[in-house]
C-alpha cells in the first residue's frame, strides 16, 4: 500500500489528485500527517478527493488513528488515515 506524507505546506489539490489516482488504481492509500497544520491539509485533501472520484462512481472511507513514527531518530505522534475506495451510493431523485 502506498503511503503519502502530508506536511503543513502541502497543496491539498495535489494531495487530493494523488489520493484519487491511488484509490482508482490500488483501492487504498495510507496518509500520514504530523502536526495540526499537516492534519488540516490532509483533511482538506480528503474532501477534495471525494469530488474527484464522483465521475468514477467511487467514494472513500477513512479510519484515522494516532501512530508513533521515528523521524530523524526522534519519536513523533502522527495521525494516520487509512483510506479505502468504496462504490458511491446510488442516489435516486424523486
Residue pairs with C-beta under 8 A, 6 or more apart in sequence:
1 26
1 28
1 29
1 30
2 22
2 26
2 29
2 30
3 29
3 30
3 31
3 32
4 15
4 18
4 19
4 22
4 29
4 30
4 31
4 32
5 31
5 32
5 33
6 15
6 31
6 32
6 33
6 38
6 41
6 42
6 45
7 33
7 34
7 37
7 38
7 41
8 35
8 36
8 37
8 38
8 40
8 41
9 37
9 41
10 38
10 41
10 42
10 45
11 41
12 41
12 44
12 45
12 48
13 45
13 48
15 31
15 41
15 42
15 45
15 49
16 44
16 45
16 46
16 47
16 48
16 49
16 51
16 52
17 49
17 52
18 29
19 29
19 31
19 45
19 46
19 49
19 52
19 60
19 83
20 49
20 52
20 53
22 28
22 29
23 29
23 49
23 53
23 58
23 60
23 83
23 84
23 85
24 53
24 56
24 58
24 85
27 84
27 85
28 82
28 83
28 84
28 85
29 83
30 80
30 81
30 82
30 83
31 42
31 45
31 46
31 80
31 81
31 83
32 67
32 69
32 78
32 79
32 80
32 81
33 39
33 41
33 42
33 78
33 79
33 80
33 81
34 69
34 71
34 76
34 77
34 78
34 79
39 79
42 79
42 81
46 60
46 62
46 81
46 83
49 60
50 59
50 60
53 59
53 60
53 85
53 88
54 88
57 87
57 88
58 85
58 86
58 87
58 88
59 85
59 86
59 87
59 88
59 89
60 83
60 84
60 85
60 86
61 83
61 84
61 85
61 86
62 81
62 82
62 83
62 84
63 81
63 82
64 79
64 80
64 81
65 79
65 80
65 82
66 77
66 78
66 79
66 80
67 77
67 78
67 79
67 80
68 75
68 76
68 77
68 78
69 75
69 76
69 77
69 78
70 76
